[in-house]
Structures are given as structure tokens and as C-alpha cells.
Amino acid sequence: MNNWYNFFQKNTISTILYPYKQTDFSNPYNNSLLIYNFQHKEKSIDIYLSTSKDINLHDLELLCDAVGWVRRPFRKVKIAIEYSFLTVSLFCIQKNNQKQLIGFARATSDYAFNATIWDVVIHPEFQGKGLGKILMYKMIQYLRSADIITITLFSDPEVLSFYKSIGFIIDPDGVKGMFWYPR
């Protein structure tokens, strides 16, 4: 437990997170958190975080296409999101007042001890700006607030260093993941 306390005490991400409050309840962004403002392509952009499972599947597919992931059937993606313990998305507002999905992650859990983080993705135009760390820190923070003790994830080899930099350990105590595939 002490390791988690140290993890959140040392991170500086929480200093830039603050609630985005709306009084207009017809506004679709009122369940969002304004987390970041930065210059992008010579304009100021606000980045919002949401834990709503109401994800536009077409937008998610476009985001996954942008990073070169293999397409998955909408029906299955919808079920995966619906049965996830937690989803966190990052978006910005375009000139036409439409949301652009720029980041996403989800977690499944046994609701008591363990959770696994899946589908972590940041749009390539927004990579390298700290948004992946913010997304992961918020995922971990929400999971820890639900008293989840063990958080795991699967990673492509080229991003292992990213996950190591935020505290994930490869094969802790020699533990190995195992997989079963149909023949």
C-alpha cells in the first residue's frame, strides 16, 4: 500500500487536473474534466477527460486506425466497452464544436482485487505531450480509489519503456502471463 502512496505523492500530474464545471446540463461535455491546455498547430487547445462509456465507436475506430491497429468488429468493441470496469477517454473540441477523440483506455476487473488495462491509445498528433501519462495516471487513480490492488496490462514491445517509466514492472517476482488460443 505504501508504494501506491509514494506513486501518487511523487507525480506532478495531479497539479494540472481540475474539474471542468458546466451549468448548462444540455451540454454533452458536463461530465468531463478539463485537464490540459497547450499550443497545437499554432492554436490553443483544451483537452478534456471523461469516464463515460458513451464512446462513438466510429471515432474510436478512427483513433485506432491512426496508430495502425487492426480493425475489430463494432459489435465486439461495443460489448468490450459495455462490460469494462472503467473507460477513460481524452478529447478536444474542434472548430465546429464537435468532440475529437484523441485518447482512450479501458480496464476490466474482478471488482475486488485485480484489474487489467486494455486498449491504451493516443492519437499520433498528440503523442509526446504527456497525455499518455495523464491517461494512465487517471486510470490507476480511479482503480486504486476502487481499492483494486493489482493492476496489469499487456504491451507492445516498442512501448515497454513508457509503462516502466510510470511504475509498471515486467514479470514481477518471475510471474509469467499465459495464453490459450484455439487450434
Secondary structure, 3 states (H helix, E strand, C coil): CHHHHHHHHHCCHHHHCCCCCCCCCCCCCCCEEEEEEEEECCEEEEEEEECCCCCCHHHHHHHHHHCCCCCCCHHHHHHHHHCCCEEEEEEEECCCCCEEEEEEEEEEECCCCEEEEEEEEECHHHCCCCHHHHHHHHHHHHHHHCCCCEEEECCCHHHHHHHHHCCCCCCHHHCCCCCCCCC
